[in-house]
């Protein structure tokens, strides 16, 4: 891989669009069941974010998801993973 590819690996290049959120962060029935099995609302949300991140990036993210916070409230409400 080139140096540029290495620097982008496992990271979001930009904040995901609403279309990307719908496409990659939508939990199917098994994913929703798995998210709901987590102990706390924070764990359920974290599971949903990692689920979508892996689907989007193809790997677990390598950073603290600094691009994601603006979208978390929408993701939380649209994924129904809160109690």
SVG drawing of the C-alpha trace seen along z (x, -y; Angstrom):
<svg xmlns="http://www.w3.org/2000/svg" viewBox="-36 -17 40 30">
<polyline fill="none" stroke="black" stroke-width="0.4" points="0.0,0.0 1.1,-3.5 1.7,-5.9 -1.6,-7.7 -3.5,-4.4 -1.9,-3.4 -2.9,-6.8 -6.6,-6.3 -6.8,-2.6 -9.5,-2.0 -10.6,-5.6 -13.6,-7.6 -12.5,-10.0 -15.5,-12.3 -18.7,-12.2 -21.0,-9.6 -23.9,-10.9 -27.5,-10.1 -27.6,-7.6 -24.5,-5.9 -25.9,-5.7 -29.0,-4.0 -27.1,-1.7 -24.3,-0.6 -25.5,-1.2 -28.9,0.4 -29.2,3.4 -30.9,6.5 -32.9,8.7 -29.9,10.7 -27.9,7.5 -30.7,5.8 -31.1,8.8 -27.4,8.8 -27.4,5.1 -30.4,5.4 -28.6,8.2 -25.9,5.7 -26.2,4.6 -26.4,0.9 -27.6,-1.8 -24.0,-2.9 -23.0,0.7 -25.9,1.1 -25.1,-2.1 -21.4,-1.2 -22.2,2.2 -24.4,0.5 -21.6,-2.0 -19.0,0.7 -21.4,2.8 -21.8,0.0 -18.1,-0.9 -17.1,2.6 -19.6,2.7 -18.5,-0.7 -14.7,-0.4 -14.3,3.4 -12.3,3.4 -12.7,2.2 -12.0,-1.5 -8.4,-2.4 -9.3,-5.7 -11.8,-7.1 -14.4,-7.7 -13.9,-11.5 -15.9,-11.9 -19.0,-10.2 -20.3,-12.4 -22.4,-14.7 -24.4,-11.6 -24.7,-9.7 -28.0,-11.2 -29.6,-10.3 -28.0,-6.9 -29.2,-6.3 -32.8,-7.2 -32.9,-5.5 -31.4,-2.2 -33.7,-1.7 -31.0,-0.4 -31.7,-2.6 -34.0,-1.3"/>
</svg>
